[in-house]
Amino acid sequence: MEGSCLCNSITVSAPAEAGVGVCHCSMCRRWGGGPMLAVHCRSGVTFSGQAPATYRSSEWAERGFCPTCGTHLFYHLLPSDEYVLPAGLFQDQDFEVTSQIFIDEKPGYYALANETAILTGEQVFAQFAEEQGGA
């Protein structure tokens, strides 16, 4: 998949994905003004053009954005080198919403009609611990 930021200063290349996950956590909502519609690309993501700016949002992750136009570019899980990219970067993809996480933090003022798998924040952290080899 190929995408870019709003000002086209940064181009993103990532392995093709069809599923979009929705994150309702308070940090994603604060960062983007609503839930993050995310494409989980794991590794193999490259950026060209201007270098993305980063913000270390937790001990285990950083968020990247275009320093010129402010477009959100990624959520990067540092221990696994996994990239989660906003679906909106890829205008020509035919995505399907497949999951929702931090459903327990979703505010009541919006709802998605898609039938998806759902996880609470506690379940997300438990799954992450299992993937990292500790429980």
C-alpha angles and dihedrals in degrees: 000000000000125000142152145205121263095268093041091236091124127043121198125206119189140162111274114267131177102190125082122199122203119219116201097180118136092243094055091045091050091046096050107019092247141024117319113246098209138192111205105218100166105203130333093078117139133188124204134185116028116017114254118245115233138210120198099225097176142356090273105034147044131197123219132207141167109269090211106048101011096237111163108244109174154345106221121200102209102200093055098027087232119159123209111193131193109256090224091072089072107061098174100050124109100221131180124206106238108165146015126209133193087027087161089065096049110119119230097242095085138034134187120225094206115109104230144153109273133203132185121226091259090053091049092053092046091051091048091051091052091050090050091053099253130094 
